[in-house]
Amino acid sequence: MNTPWYDYFSDGFCKIFYFAGSGNGRIDKIVIFTQMQEPDAYSITLGNLRLDGSIDVHGTAGDGDAAEILSTVAKVIAFFLVDHPQAAIFIEGTTAARVRLYQMAIVRELDDLGKYFDIHGFDGSDMEIFQPGRNYLSFTISLKS
Amino acid sequence: MALNVNNNADSDRIQFTSDELEKLRIVAEKLGKEKLARIVANHPPEYWENYWNAMKRHRLGMTIPVESRS
């Protein structure tokens, strides 16, 4: 994983993580893991933290540093999975553009992440081991079985 | 809640007050649930049926090999 990433820290339950994008020191990114209907299945939300304490999940992933931000999210996912070894993380963008962005990030991080994690793509009917170049609707990441 | 939290200049560690963290946790949990609800509602029931069935197969080590899907 050669892309630089930002330092992050978590709440006491390792379900919420914070970091400062753009390297300006101010905490402005938040990563939230939310349990889904099945045990050990979590969705992930990346948000921008506003000064008033509210969270925006519709903004861009970064201001010229999207690669660093998504690399940091990959690190956060790794941390979460080590803490929750049975968990599977469900990743889906709110827009098609975001899904493509996440897919590109997974491809970029695949050499490193693929050593330790199972990454699967889901096309709406079936799930398969993630293949670069194939389009998916969502992704699932878990510790390598 | 005004937030303008900076790295501690001496330790380079990011710091929140416990009160800020607790308020953020509540907001974040609510937001995570709202986003998940939107994602769930964004797909027909068949999508989720297929997804959870695929997850069951995956956990049993039965993910469909790529070669058979080409």
Backbone of each chain as ProteinMPNN parsed JSONL, in Angstrom:
{"seq_chain_A": "MNTPWYDYFSDGFCKIFYFAGSGNGRIDKIVIFTQMQEPDAYSITLGNLRLDGSIDVHGTAGDGDAAEILSTVAKVIAFFLVDHPQAAIFIEGTTAARVRLYQMAIVRELDDLGKYFDIHGFDGSDMEIFQPGRNYLSFTISLKS", "coords_chain_A": {"N_chain_A": [[0.861, -1.186, 0.0], [1.172, 1.774, -1.154], [0.174, 4.319, -1.195], [0.045, 7.343, 0.584], [-1.294, 7.784, 3.92], [-3.563, 9.117, 6.426], [-3.159, 9.749, 9.939], [-5.298, 8.124, 12.283], [-7.954, 7.782, 14.681], [-9.979, 5.948, 17.039], [-13.315, 5.621, 18.467], [-14.129, 4.392, 21.751], [-15.26, 1.954, 21.21], [-14.472, 0.991, 18.826], [-16.058, 1.397, 16.572], [-16.45, 3.764, 15.375], [-14.463, 6.023, 13.624], [-11.981, 8.587, 13.356], [-10.34, 11.103, 11.439], [-7.904, 13.493, 10.183], [-8.26, 14.976, 7.222], [-6.496, 16.262, 4.349], [-4.285, 16.986, 5.717], [-4.247, 19.119, 7.461], [-4.539, 19.06, 10.115], [-6.969, 19.499, 11.416], [-9.735, 17.69, 12.552], [-11.692, 16.266, 10.212], [-12.891, 14.187, 8.961], [-14.917, 11.285, 9.13], [-15.481, 7.907, 9.896], [-17.87, 5.445, 9.888], [-19.067, 2.467, 11.259], [-21.802, 0.408, 10.841], [-24.026, -1.904, 12.184], [-25.581, -4.447, 10.268], [-28.562, -6.272, 9.23], [-27.849, -8.883, 9.68], [-25.844, -10.837, 11.943], [-22.472, -9.837, 12.536], [-22.201, -8.486, 10.144], [-21.494, -5.49, 8.598], [-22.192, -2.177, 7.532], [-20.462, 0.531, 5.954], [-19.794, 3.951, 6.455], [-18.628, 6.935, 5.12], [-17.948, 10.157, 6.11], [-18.02, 13.777, 6.049], [-16.945, 15.886, 8.539], [-18.519, 18.597, 9.922], [-17.951, 21.967, 11.141], [-19.931, 22.605, 12.964], [-20.503, 20.263, 14.167], [-22.189, 18.576, 12.862], [-22.645, 16.034, 10.291], [-21.674, 15.419, 7.004], [-22.579, 13.376, 4.416], [-22.703, 13.479, 1.759], [-20.879, 14.928, 0.392], [-17.751, 15.408, -1.435], [-15.145, 12.9, -1.571], [-12.694, 13.903, -0.98], [-10.478, 16.766, -0.96], [-8.761, 17.101, -3.374], [-7.202, 15.179, -2.307], [-8.189, 12.625, -2.452], [-7.207, 10.03, -2.882], [-5.468, 9.639, -0.721], [-7.278, 9.838, 1.363], [-9.035, 7.676, 0.877], [-7.198, 5.644, 1.085], [-6.622, 5.856, 3.778], [-9.101, 5.123, 4.786], [-9.065, 2.463, 4.003], [-7.079, 1.524, 5.721], [-8.411, 1.912, 8.125], [-10.51, 0.107, 7.838], [-9.035, -2.255, 7.858], [-8.068, -2.179, 10.497], [-10.496, -2.318, 11.884], [-11.387, -4.867, 11.103], [-9.469, -6.532, 12.182], [-10.061, -6.148, 14.827], [-12.638, -7.085, 14.839], [-12.857, -9.981, 13.971], [-14.658, -11.77, 12.767], [-16.211, -10.291, 11.18], [-17.87, -8.936, 8.26], [-17.519, -6.448, 5.886], [-19.714, -4.324, 4.334], [-19.751, -2.499, 1.411], [-20.992, 0.198, -0.285], [-21.508, 2.709, -2.639], [-23.205, 5.892, -2.544], [-23.847, 6.921, -4.953], [-23.487, 6.156, -8.492], [-21.074, 7.152, -9.385], [-19.595, 7.269, -7.053], [-19.432, 4.568, -6.443], [-17.766, 3.731, -8.509], [-15.491, 5.18, -7.816], [-14.814, 3.97, -5.372], [-14.32, 1.429, -6.325], [-12.06, 1.86, -7.892], [-10.308, 2.599, -5.879], [-10.13, 0.224, -4.439], [-8.893, -1.41, -6.329], [-6.446, -0.075, -6.453], [-5.464, -0.545, -3.913], [-5.332, -3.218, -3.82], [-3.13, -4.995, -4.116], [-1.904, -4.972, -1.649], [-4.006, -5.173, 0.293], [-5.233, -7.506, -0.569], [-3.641, -9.541, 0.309], [-4.29, -10.063, 2.886], [-7.011, -9.91, 3.185], [-10.264, -11.042, 2.168], [-11.806, -9.97, -0.68], [-14.789, -9.261, -2.134], [-16.966, -8.883, -4.941], [-20.279, -7.809, -5.672], [-22.926, -8.277, -7.859], [-25.607, -7.896, -7.83], [-26.885, -10.234, -8.179], [-25.104, -12.358, -7.808], [-22.132, -13.162, -5.881], [-18.666, -12.692, -6.168], [-15.109, -13.37, -6.142], [-13.292, -10.402, -6.038], [-12.716, -8.83, -9.099], [-10.568, -6.891, -10.925], [-11.661, -4.5, -13.277], [-14.126, -5.556, -13.711], [-17.53, -4.667, -13.309], [-19.259, -3.819, -10.362], [-22.002, -3.724, -8.009], [-21.816, -3.526, -5.308], [-19.456, -4.104, -2.611], [-17.719, -6.484, -0.59], [-15.757, -6.907, 2.228], [-13.647, -8.962, 4.097], [-11.785, -10.69, 6.698], [-9.198, -12.809, 5.526], [-10.16, -16.099, 4.877]], "CA_chain_A": [[0.0, 0.0, 0.0], [2.126, 2.869, -1.253], [-0.486, 5.611, -1.059], [0.115, 7.852, 1.965], [-2.57, 7.845, 4.629], [-3.57, 10.014, 7.577], [-3.362, 9.131, 11.248], [-6.703, 8.063, 12.655], [-8.195, 7.2, 16.004], [-11.339, 5.428, 17.109], [-13.999, 5.731, 19.746], [-13.769, 3.265, 22.609], [-15.905, 0.714, 20.771], [-13.937, 0.665, 17.486], [-17.128, 1.435, 15.563], [-16.375, 5.082, 14.757], [-13.065, 6.443, 13.488], [-11.836, 9.981, 12.96], [-9.012, 11.537, 11.015], [-7.821, 14.83, 9.593], [-7.885, 14.986, 5.82], [-5.748, 17.428, 3.851], [-3.095, 17.182, 6.526], [-4.242, 20.42, 8.141], [-4.621, 18.851, 11.553], [-8.332, 19.559, 11.946], [-10.486, 16.468, 12.292], [-12.813, 16.586, 9.325], [-13.405, 12.967, 8.337], [-15.419, 10.305, 10.091], [-15.837, 6.613, 9.308], [-18.841, 4.842, 10.807], [-19.471, 1.09, 10.976], [-23.159, 0.192, 11.341], [-24.418, -3.313, 12.052], [-26.698, -4.702, 9.363], [-29.567, -7.164, 9.799], [-27.227, -10.152, 10.043], [-24.72, -10.675, 12.856], [-21.144, -9.739, 11.93], [-22.227, -7.779, 8.863], [-21.493, -4.054, 8.881], [-22.03, -1.23, 6.438], [-19.495, 1.577, 6.3], [-20.161, 5.298, 6.006], [-17.576, 7.952, 5.204], [-18.582, 11.47, 6.153], [-17.241, 14.987, 6.345], [-17.363, 16.471, 9.81], [-18.599, 20.054, 9.845], [-17.557, 22.667, 12.37], [-21.026, 22.651, 13.935], [-20.691, 18.939, 14.742], [-23.0, 17.731, 11.987], [-21.847, 15.194, 9.395], [-22.155, 15.44, 5.627], [-22.17, 12.151, 3.714], [-22.953, 13.669, 0.327], [-19.793, 15.694, -0.211], [-16.718, 14.639, -2.121], [-14.307, 12.119, -0.655], [-11.502, 14.641, -0.603], [-10.227, 17.997, -1.688], [-7.469, 16.872, -4.01], [-6.463, 14.108, -1.628], [-9.113, 11.487, -2.366], [-6.442, 8.78, -2.775], [-4.983, 9.518, 0.664], [-8.44, 9.606, 2.236], [-9.509, 6.302, 0.691], [-6.161, 4.784, 1.649], [-6.836, 5.883, 5.233], [-10.286, 4.299, 5.046], [-8.628, 1.061, 3.897], [-6.393, 1.224, 6.98], [-9.441, 1.832, 9.164], [-11.194, -1.182, 7.637], [-8.123, -3.298, 8.34], [-8.082, -2.103, 11.958], [-11.804, -2.809, 12.335], [-11.495, -6.312, 10.883], [-8.624, -7.209, 13.166], [-10.795, -6.074, 16.086], [-13.878, -7.868, 14.649], [-12.37, -10.938, 12.959], [-15.735, -12.482, 12.074], [-17.059, -9.316, 10.487], [-17.794, -8.648, 6.833], [-17.85, -5.038, 5.679], [-20.473, -4.067, 3.106], [-19.41, -1.168, 0.886], [-21.761, 0.615, -1.462], [-21.557, 4.154, -2.782], [-24.556, 6.444, -2.672], [-24.06, 7.199, -6.377], [-22.674, 5.313, -9.372], [-19.726, 7.73, -9.422], [-18.902, 6.852, -5.824], [-19.122, 3.136, -6.562], [-16.571, 3.651, -9.364], [-14.372, 5.692, -7.026], [-14.438, 2.939, -4.412], [-13.762, 0.313, -7.073], [-10.687, 2.245, -8.248], [-9.503, 2.56, -4.656], [-9.875, -1.183, -4.11], [-7.871, -1.871, -7.277], [-5.176, 0.54, -6.072], [-4.987, -1.119, -2.652], [-5.54, -4.67, -3.87], [-1.883, -5.734, -3.933], [-1.635, -5.098, -0.223], [-5.187, -5.667, 1.007], [-5.557, -8.853, -1.006], [-2.842, -10.538, 1.037], [-4.849, -10.307, 4.217], [-8.469, -9.834, 3.208], [-11.083, -11.486, 1.047], [-12.593, -8.86, -1.239], [-15.762, -9.807, -3.078], [-17.87, -7.967, -5.617], [-21.646, -8.315, -5.799], [-23.528, -7.615, -9.026], [-27.058, -7.881, -7.683], [-27.395, -11.607, -8.152], [-24.092, -13.243, -7.249], [-20.923, -12.59, -5.313], [-17.464, -13.379, -6.642], [-13.851, -12.737, -5.754], [-13.175, -9.139, -6.751], [-11.911, -8.847, -10.318], [-10.409, -5.561, -11.511], [-12.211, -4.378, -14.617], [-15.526, -5.975, -13.726], [-18.347, -3.694, -12.579], [-20.077, -4.371, -9.279], [-22.896, -2.775, -7.337], [-21.319, -3.357, -3.944], [-18.262, -4.883, -2.294], [-17.67, -7.014, 0.772], [-14.382, -7.178, 2.649], [-13.546, -9.698, 5.364], [-10.478, -11.289, 6.903], [-9.017, -13.994, 4.694], [-10.576, -17.318, 5.577]], "C_chain_A": [[0.896, 1.235, 0.0], [1.487, 4.247, -1.081], [-0.373, 6.091, 0.385], [-1.271, 7.847, 2.618], [-2.417, 8.751, 5.844], [-3.709, 9.203, 8.865], [-4.846, 9.147, 11.585], [-6.797, 7.587, 14.097], [-9.656, 6.811, 16.085], [-11.987, 5.791, 18.434], [-13.66, 4.479, 20.557], [-14.313, 1.93, 22.145], [-15.417, 0.254, 19.396], [-15.05, 0.567, 16.443], [-17.096, 2.76, 14.791], [-14.917, 5.533, 14.773], [-13.028, 7.874, 12.969], [-10.44, 10.206, 12.408], [-9.098, 12.911, 10.36], [-7.367, 14.697, 8.153], [-7.099, 16.24, 5.499], [-4.53, 17.759, 4.706], [-3.077, 18.501, 7.283], [-4.43, 20.285, 9.648], [-6.026, 18.879, 12.108], [-9.094, 18.296, 11.569], [-11.671, 16.793, 11.402], [-13.359, 15.365, 8.6], [-13.838, 11.991, 9.418], [-15.821, 9.046, 9.335], [-16.698, 5.873, 10.328], [-19.151, 3.421, 10.353], [-20.836, 0.858, 11.636], [-23.56, -1.258, 11.118], [-25.634, -3.448, 11.144], [-27.628, -5.737, 9.996], [-28.978, -8.49, 10.268], [-26.088, -9.896, 11.029], [-23.407, -10.616, 12.071], [-21.154, -9.171, 10.52], [-22.39, -6.287, 9.161], [-21.436, -3.258, 7.591], [-21.07, -0.14, 6.906], [-19.95, 2.892, 5.696], [-18.963, 6.215, 6.182], [-18.243, 9.316, 5.15], [-17.588, 12.587, 6.4], [-17.819, 15.625, 7.599], [-17.361, 17.99, 9.688], [-18.239, 20.684, 11.192], [-18.663, 22.681, 13.413], [-21.32, 21.28, 14.544], [-21.589, 18.045, 13.921], [-22.088, 17.01, 10.992], [-22.499, 15.187, 8.021], [-21.659, 14.173, 4.926], [-22.343, 12.289, 2.206], [-21.833, 14.417, -0.371], [-18.791, 14.789, -0.897], [-15.841, 13.931, -1.096], [-13.067, 12.898, -0.238], [-11.345, 15.887, -1.441], [-8.841, 17.884, -2.304], [-6.661, 15.777, -3.355], [-7.358, 12.879, -1.459], [-8.35, 10.17, -2.192], [-5.965, 8.564, -1.343], [-6.144, 9.201, 1.611], [-8.928, 8.163, 2.107], [-8.477, 5.298, 1.191], [-6.291, 4.722, 3.171], [-8.046, 5.026, 5.591], [-9.926, 2.814, 4.962], [-7.912, 0.631, 5.178], [-7.405, 1.055, 8.116], [-10.186, 0.504, 9.065], [-10.321, -2.32, 8.16], [-8.126, -3.351, 9.865], [-9.372, -2.707, 12.496], [-11.882, -4.331, 12.224], [-10.591, -7.106, 11.836], [-9.332, -7.235, 14.523], [-12.081, -6.896, 16.038], [-13.59, -8.942, 13.605], [-13.453, -11.704, 12.218], [-16.545, -11.558, 11.166], [-16.836, -9.312, 8.981], [-18.27, -7.212, 6.648], [-18.522, -4.877, 4.323], [-20.196, -2.641, 2.657], [-20.255, -0.887, -0.348], [-21.801, 2.131, -1.5], [-22.986, 4.634, -2.929], [-24.88, 6.805, -4.118], [-23.174, 6.261, -7.193], [-21.237, 5.824, -9.421], [-18.931, 7.299, -8.195], [-18.535, 5.374, -5.866], [-17.859, 2.962, -7.402], [-15.337, 4.117, -8.6], [-13.875, 4.631, -6.047], [-13.786, 1.764, -5.133], [-12.303, 0.618, -7.459], [-9.774, 2.174, -7.029], [-9.167, 1.126, -4.279], [-8.798, -1.737, -5.036], [-6.502, -1.355, -6.848], [-4.59, -0.139, -4.838], [-4.927, -2.645, -2.691], [-4.27, -5.465, -3.591], [-1.609, -5.985, -2.457], [-2.813, -5.725, 0.511], [-5.469, -7.133, 0.685], [-4.767, -9.939, -0.293], [-3.54, -10.972, 2.32], [-6.371, -10.403, 4.246], [-9.09, -10.471, 1.974], [-11.907, -10.293, 0.584], [-13.498, -9.434, -2.308], [-16.599, -8.686, -3.695], [-19.231, -8.622, -5.77], [-22.33, -7.543, -6.924], [-25.053, -7.565, -8.956], [-27.653, -9.273, -7.661], [-26.388, -12.562, -7.515], [-22.881, -12.474, -6.74], [-19.735, -13.375, -5.838], [-16.234, -12.684, -6.091], [-13.641, -11.516, -6.644], [-12.232, -9.257, -7.94], [-11.783, -7.429, -10.856], [-10.978, -5.545, -12.929], [-13.643, -4.841, -14.734], [-16.347, -4.991, -12.874], [-19.228, -4.393, -11.539], [-20.985, -3.278, -8.714], [-22.443, -2.519, -5.898], [-20.145, -4.307, -3.727], [-18.355, -5.362, -0.848], [-16.235, -7.381, 1.092], [-14.425, -7.896, 3.998], [-12.135, -10.24, 5.501], [-10.364, -12.537, 6.053], [-9.369, -15.249, 5.496], [-9.586, -18.437, 5.288]], "O_chain_A": [[1.33, 1.684, 1.061], [2.188, 5.232, -0.847], [-0.661, 5.335, 1.312], [-2.291, 7.899, 1.929], [-1.307, 9.107, 6.241], [-4.295, 8.121, 8.877], [-5.564, 10.076, 11.215], [-5.836, 7.056, 14.655], [-10.477, 7.283, 15.3], [-11.324, 6.206, 19.385], [-12.96, 3.598, 20.06], [-13.882, 0.882, 22.627], [-15.892, -0.752, 18.868], [-14.98, -0.261, 15.535], [-17.645, 2.862, 13.694], [-14.231, 5.438, 15.791], [-13.92, 8.314, 12.243], [-9.476, 9.581, 12.85], [-10.173, 13.415, 10.033], [-6.217, 14.344, 7.891], [-7.051, 17.173, 6.3], [-3.823, 18.727, 4.426], [-2.014, 18.959, 7.704], [-4.475, 21.283, 10.367], [-6.264, 18.329, 13.183], [-9.097, 17.885, 10.409], [-12.566, 17.532, 11.813], [-14.203, 15.498, 7.714], [-13.213, 11.884, 10.474], [-16.426, 9.117, 8.265], [-16.304, 5.698, 11.482], [-19.466, 3.199, 9.184], [-21.002, 1.082, 12.835], [-23.45, -1.78, 10.009], [-26.587, -2.674, 11.235], [-27.491, -6.045, 11.18], [-29.538, -9.147, 11.146], [-25.436, -8.854, 10.962], [-23.265, -11.285, 11.047], [-20.194, -9.364, 9.774], [-23.302, -5.879, 9.88], [-20.715, -3.621, 6.662], [-20.895, 0.077, 8.105], [-20.431, 2.936, 4.564], [-18.358, 6.269, 7.253], [-19.019, 9.594, 4.237], [-16.478, 12.373, 6.888], [-19.021, 15.867, 7.698], [-16.333, 18.597, 9.389], [-18.228, 20.021, 12.229], [-18.386, 22.758, 14.61], [-22.253, 21.132, 15.333], [-21.743, 16.867, 14.243], [-20.908, 17.338, 10.867], [-23.705, 14.979, 7.886], [-20.454, 13.931, 4.856], [-22.152, 11.326, 1.464], [-21.834, 14.531, -1.597], [-18.953, 13.57, -0.937], [-15.797, 14.303, 0.077], [-12.451, 12.569, 0.776], [-11.981, 16.05, -2.483], [-7.879, 18.486, -1.827], [-5.552, 15.474, -3.795], [-7.287, 12.184, -0.446], [-8.786, 9.293, -1.445], [-6.045, 7.456, -0.813], [-6.006, 8.402, 2.536], [-9.203, 7.505, 3.11], [-8.837, 4.221, 1.667], [-6.095, 3.669, 3.777], [-8.022, 4.291, 6.578], [-10.418, 2.005, 5.749], [-8.108, -0.483, 5.662], [-7.269, 0.168, 8.958], [-10.459, -0.144, 10.075], [-10.811, -3.235, 8.822], [-8.181, -4.43, 10.455], [-9.355, -3.501, 13.436], [-12.378, -5.004, 13.128], [-10.926, -8.22, 12.237], [-9.225, -8.205, 15.273], [-12.564, -7.353, 17.073], [-14.036, -8.823, 12.464], [-13.193, -12.238, 11.139], [-17.457, -12.003, 10.47], [-15.754, -9.642, 8.495], [-19.301, -6.814, 7.191], [-17.962, -5.251, 3.293], [-20.381, -1.692, 3.419], [-20.232, -1.638, -1.323], [-22.098, 2.769, -0.49], [-23.864, 3.896, -3.374], [-26.047, 6.977, -4.471], [-22.24, 5.654, -6.67], [-20.293, 5.036, -9.49], [-17.74, 7.001, -8.288], [-17.473, 4.971, -5.392], [-16.988, 2.159, -7.068], [-14.266, 3.523, -8.719], [-12.671, 4.417, -5.908], [-12.828, 1.172, -4.635], [-11.431, -0.245, -7.365], [-8.623, 1.75, -7.124], [-8.05, 0.841, -3.848], [-7.896, -2.447, -4.591], [-5.517, -2.092, -6.873], [-3.374, -0.292, -4.724], [-4.523, -3.284, -1.72], [-4.316, -6.489, -2.91], [-1.149, -7.057, -2.065], [-2.647, -6.689, 1.259], [-5.889, -7.901, 1.551], [-5.161, -11.105, -0.284], [-3.392, -12.107, 2.773], [-6.951, -10.91, 5.206], [-8.518, -10.442, 0.884], [-12.622, -9.68, 1.377], [-13.027, -10.028, -3.278], [-16.895, -7.681, -3.049], [-19.332, -9.833, -5.971], [-22.317, -6.312, -6.942], [-25.707, -7.222, -9.941], [-28.772, -9.479, -7.192], [-26.769, -13.466, -6.771], [-22.639, -11.323, -7.104], [-19.798, -14.6, -5.939], [-16.308, -11.545, -5.628], [-13.797, -11.595, -7.863], [-11.099, -9.721, -7.809], [-12.79, -6.818, -11.212], [-10.782, -6.494, -13.689], [-14.311, -4.562, -15.729], [-15.882, -4.543, -11.826], [-19.853, -5.418, -11.813], [-20.761, -2.085, -8.916], [-22.659, -1.44, -5.348], [-19.877, -5.19, -4.543], [-18.986, -4.726, -0.003], [-15.576, -8.081, 0.324], [-15.142, -7.492, 4.912], [-11.372, -10.25, 4.535], [-11.349, -13.255, 5.88], [-8.933, -15.427, 6.634], [-9.753, -19.552, 5.783]]}, "seq_chain_B": "MALNVNNNADSDRIQFTSDELEKLRIVAEKLGKEKLARIVANHPPEYWENYWNAMKRHRLGMTIPVESRS", "coords_chain_B": {"N_chain_B": [[-22.655, 22.229, 18.75], [-19.521, 23.278, 18.624], [-16.733, 22.518, 16.675], [-13.34, 22.353, 16.492], [-10.967, 20.847, 16.321], [-7.636, 20.139, 16.893], [-4.463, 18.586, 16.052], [-2.457, 17.775, 18.817], [0.207, 19.835, 19.44], [2.563, 19.066, 20.666], [2.558, 16.257, 21.114], [1.581, 15.365, 18.757], [-0.754, 14.043, 18.692], [-4.189, 13.454, 18.014], [-6.877, 15.112, 19.517], [-9.924, 14.919, 21.312], [-12.456, 16.235, 23.441], [-14.071, 14.314, 26.01], [-16.76, 14.836, 26.108], [-17.29, 15.951, 23.6], [-16.693, 13.728, 22.02], [-18.692, 11.922, 22.834], [-21.036, 13.23, 22.015], [-20.553, 13.302, 19.266], [-20.505, 10.575, 18.74], [-23.166, 9.826, 19.127], [-24.467, 11.302, 17.1], [-23.161, 10.206, 14.882], [-23.828, 7.475, 14.985], [-26.573, 7.591, 14.534], [-26.601, 8.686, 11.975], [-25.246, 6.716, 10.522], [-27.098, 4.628, 10.675], [-29.219, 5.792, 9.299], [-28.124, 6.089, 6.744], [-27.674, 3.423, 6.073], [-30.32, 2.542, 6.043], [-31.242, 3.954, 3.813], [-29.706, 2.79, 1.785], [-30.605, 0.157, 1.908], [-33.279, 0.554, 1.2], [-32.943, 1.335, -1.348], [-32.749, -0.743, -3.07], [-34.423, -3.54, -4.618], [-36.282, -6.176, -2.9], [-35.294, -8.63, -3.853], [-32.634, -8.181, -4.44], [-31.446, -7.991, -1.917], [-32.096, -10.466, -0.857], [-30.643, -12.1, -2.57], [-28.122, -11.121, -1.932], [-27.734, -11.783, 0.826], [-27.984, -14.529, 0.709], [-25.769, -15.064, -0.892], [-23.793, -14.193, 0.858], [-24.067, -16.097, 2.878], [-23.198, -18.364, 1.499], [-20.605, -17.563, 1.004], [-19.529, -17.429, 3.604], [-19.555, -20.069, 4.154], [-17.564, -20.869, 2.592], [-18.144, -21.119, -0.08], [-18.043, -19.425, -2.291], [-18.771, -18.415, -5.602], [-16.625, -19.528, -8.132], [-14.624, -17.375, -10.162], [-14.068, -18.165, -12.784], [-16.22, -19.701, -13.632], [-18.168, -17.913, -14.144], [-17.706, -16.376, -16.311]], "CA_chain_B": [[-21.339, 21.814, 19.226], [-18.471, 23.79, 17.746], [-15.583, 21.63, 16.644], [-12.159, 22.842, 15.789], [-10.004, 20.042, 17.064], [-6.342, 20.064, 16.205], [-3.439, 17.735, 16.638], [-1.66, 18.366, 19.881], [1.477, 20.194, 18.805], [3.696, 18.386, 21.292], [2.545, 14.803, 20.937], [1.036, 15.09, 17.434], [-1.935, 13.194, 18.839], [-5.462, 14.134, 17.826], [-7.574, 15.075, 20.805], [-11.287, 15.397, 21.511], [-12.909, 16.096, 24.814], [-14.98, 13.174, 26.118], [-18.096, 15.339, 25.803], [-17.366, 16.055, 22.135], [-16.724, 12.368, 21.474], [-19.997, 11.319, 23.106], [-22.008, 13.863, 21.122], [-20.267, 12.833, 17.919], [-20.887, 9.165, 18.641], [-24.629, 9.758, 18.977], [-24.783, 11.794, 15.749], [-22.612, 9.267, 13.894], [-24.624, 6.237, 14.982], [-27.855, 7.911, 13.884], [-26.342, 8.88, 10.549], [-24.926, 5.409, 9.94], [-28.36, 3.883, 10.533], [-30.002, 6.436, 8.234], [-27.533, 5.762, 5.439], [-27.951, 2.008, 5.822], [-31.742, 2.441, 5.67], [-31.364, 4.434, 2.43], [-29.122, 1.777, 0.892], [-31.531, -0.988, 1.887], [-34.487, 0.944, 0.463], [-32.559, 1.654, -2.724], [-32.725, -1.975, -3.864], [-35.601, -4.4, -4.422], [-36.045, -7.268, -1.938], [-34.514, -9.717, -4.468], [-31.219, -7.824, -4.307], [-30.965, -8.34, -0.574], [-32.19, -11.917, -0.719], [-29.472, -12.639, -3.261], [-26.901, -10.75, -1.215], [-27.573, -12.558, 2.061], [-27.704, -15.913, 0.306], [-24.365, -15.103, -1.331], [-22.963, -14.085, 2.058], [-24.082, -17.407, 3.55], [-22.313, -19.256, 0.734], [-19.23, -17.098, 1.208], [-19.084, -17.828, 4.935], [-19.352, -21.522, 4.107], [-16.467, -21.126, 1.661], [-18.728, -21.581, -1.344], [-18.157, -18.332, -3.262], [-18.706, -18.916, -6.972], [-15.354, -19.209, -8.779], [-14.743, -16.403, -11.244], [-13.998, -18.813, -14.092], [-17.499, -20.265, -14.025], [-19.128, -16.849, -14.387], [-17.314, -15.628, -17.504]], "C_chain_B": [[-20.299, 22.32, 18.251], [-17.253, 22.886, 17.821], [-14.449, 22.288, 15.893], [-10.959, 22.163, 16.428], [-8.721, 19.885, 16.265], [-5.441, 19.027, 16.849], [-2.753, 18.493, 17.768], [-0.251, 18.617, 19.332], [2.652, 19.416, 19.385], [3.719, 16.898, 20.967], [2.109, 14.406, 19.54], [-0.155, 14.153, 17.52], [-3.197, 14.027, 18.688], [-6.264, 14.018, 19.114], [-8.986, 15.619, 20.701], [-11.539, 15.405, 23.01], [-13.885, 14.911, 24.845], [-16.414, 13.591, 25.782], [-18.297, 15.444, 24.288], [-17.481, 14.666, 21.51], [-18.089, 11.733, 21.66], [-21.062, 11.914, 22.195], [-21.808, 13.39, 19.685], [-20.716, 11.394, 17.722], [-22.392, 9.037, 18.398], [-25.036, 10.192, 17.571], [-24.353, 10.766, 14.705], [-23.435, 7.982, 13.831], [-25.955, 6.453, 14.276], [-27.662, 8.018, 12.377], [-26.038, 7.549, 9.852], [-26.186, 4.586, 9.714], [-29.213, 4.47, 9.415], [-29.456, 6.076, 6.862], [-27.802, 4.304, 5.083], [-29.409, 1.825, 5.389], [-31.953, 2.886, 4.227], [-30.833, 3.408, 1.442], [-30.068, 0.586, 0.777], [-32.748, -0.665, 1.027], [-34.211, 1.169, -1.02], [-32.563, 0.43, -3.64], [-34.002, -2.784, -3.622], [-35.271, -5.543, -3.464], [-35.188, -8.394, -2.524], [-33.014, -9.464, -4.334], [-30.685, -8.312, -2.966], [-31.067, -9.837, -0.315], [-30.972, -12.573, -1.361], [-28.187, -12.354, -2.487], [-26.701, -11.626, 0.017], [-27.358, -14.037, 1.758], [-26.248, -16.069, -0.139], [-23.429, -15.022, -0.133], [-22.918, -15.414, 2.813], [-23.143, -18.364, 2.844], [-20.858, -18.872, 0.961], [-18.702, -17.559, 2.565], [-18.871, -19.341, 5.023], [-18.221, -21.9, 3.141], [-16.933, -21.566, 0.3], [-18.897, -20.446, -2.351], [-17.949, -18.879, -4.666], [-17.356, -18.549, -7.595], [-15.57, -18.27, -9.961], [-14.849, -17.097, -12.588], [-15.376, -19.272, -14.572], [-18.52, -19.189, -14.375], [-18.821, -16.092, -15.675], [-18.187, -16.017, -18.694]], "O_chain_B": [[-20.217, 21.813, 17.132], [-16.797, 22.534, 18.909], [-14.623, 22.73, 14.757], [-10.072, 22.805, 16.99], [-8.751, 19.534, 15.086], [-5.615, 18.643, 18.005], [-2.507, 19.695, 17.674], [0.394, 17.702, 18.821], [3.624, 19.137, 18.683], [4.754, 16.345, 20.595], [2.245, 13.243, 19.159], [-0.528, 13.533, 16.524], [-3.271, 15.159, 19.168], [-6.321, 12.951, 19.725], [-9.218, 16.654, 20.077], [-10.903, 14.663, 23.758], [-14.458, 14.551, 23.817], [-17.187, 12.801, 25.241], [-19.347, 15.071, 23.766], [-18.267, 14.454, 20.587], [-18.597, 11.077, 20.751], [-21.899, 11.186, 21.661], [-22.774, 13.113, 18.974], [-21.242, 11.036, 16.668], [-22.832, 8.24, 17.569], [-25.851, 9.533, 16.925], [-25.09, 10.488, 13.759], [-23.705, 7.464, 12.747], [-26.408, 5.6, 13.513], [-28.465, 7.501, 11.601], [-26.509, 7.29, 8.744], [-26.328, 3.925, 8.685], [-29.857, 3.733, 8.668], [-30.213, 5.793, 5.933], [-28.119, 3.984, 3.937], [-29.698, 1.048, 4.48], [-32.741, 2.285, 3.496], [-31.431, 3.179, 0.391], [-30.303, 0.072, -0.316], [-33.196, -1.489, 0.23], [-35.13, 1.189, -1.839], [-32.399, 0.561, -4.853], [-34.589, -2.715, -2.542], [-34.097, -5.844, -3.244], [-34.44, -9.044, -1.794], [-32.226, -10.391, -4.142], [-29.635, -8.949, -2.882], [-30.221, -10.411, 0.37], [-30.352, -13.47, -0.789], [-27.295, -13.196, -2.39], [-25.61, -12.156, 0.227], [-26.627, -14.719, 2.476], [-25.584, -17.054, 0.182], [-22.397, -15.692, -0.099], [-21.871, -15.812, 3.324], [-22.384, -19.089, 3.486], [-19.989, -19.733, 1.092], [-17.567, -18.024, 2.668], [-18.105, -19.826, 5.856], [-17.955, -23.078, 2.903], [-16.231, -22.291, -0.404], [-19.802, -20.496, -3.184], [-17.063, -19.702, -4.897], [-16.979, -17.378, -7.588], [-16.574, -18.363, -10.667], [-15.627, -16.677, -13.444], [-15.666, -19.237, -15.768], [-19.613, -19.501, -14.848], [-19.611, -15.243, -16.087], [-18.006, -15.49, -19.792]]}, "name": "protein", "num_of_chains": 2, "seq": "MNTPWYDYFSDGFCKIFYFAGSGNGRIDKIVIFTQMQEPDAYSITLGNLRLDGSIDVHGTAGDGDAAEILSTVAKVIAFFLVDHPQAAIFIEGTTAARVRLYQMAIVRELDDLGKYFDIHGFDGSDMEIFQPGRNYLSFTISLKSMALNVNNNADSDRIQFTSDELEKLRIVAEKLGKEKLARIVANHPPEYWENYWNAMKRHRLGMTIPVESRS"}
